Amino acid sequence: MLLYGHLLKDRSTMYDLTSRLELRATSEDNRVLDALAHARRYKTSRDYILERHEGGRPVDISFATLNWQKAVRDKNRPGVFVRKHFEAMVFAAFA
C-alpha cells in the first residue's frame, strides 16, 4: 500500500507507456495483462473500481501476494477494489 505514494507522480507515465507498448505474456498466464486492462477501464474512477469485468467475470488477482490481495480490497465495501492500491499492485507486478 505504501508503494502508491511513490507511483503517484509516475501514474500517467505508466499508463501512457503501457498503452504505447504491445504487451504480451511470455507464458499462457495473462492475469497481469488482464488486471492492467481492468485498471485502464477504470483509470478515471475516483476511489473504487468493481472487482468484476463488464461481463460479470471476476478479475483474477491471484498473481499477487496475499498481502496485496488483502490491501486492494476495502473490508467495508465488498465487491470493489481500492483503485489506487489496485493500480500500485498491477504496476508493481510489471516491475
C-alpha positions, 0 to 999 in steps of 0.5 A: 500500500505504501508503494502508491505514494511513490507511483503517484507522480509516475501514474500517467507515465505508466499508463501512457507507456503501457498503452504505447507498448504491445504487451504480451505474456511470455507464458499462457498466464495473462492475469497481469495483462488482464488486471492492467486492462481492468485498471485502464477501464477504470483509470478515471474512477475516483476511489473504487473500481468493481472487482468484476469485468463488464461481463460479470467475470471476476478479475483474477488477482491471484498473481499477487501476494496475499498481502496485496490481495488483502490491501486492494480490497476495502473490508467495508465495501465488498465487491470493489477494489481500492483503485489506487492500491489496485493500480500500485499492485498491477504496476508493481507486478510489471516491475 
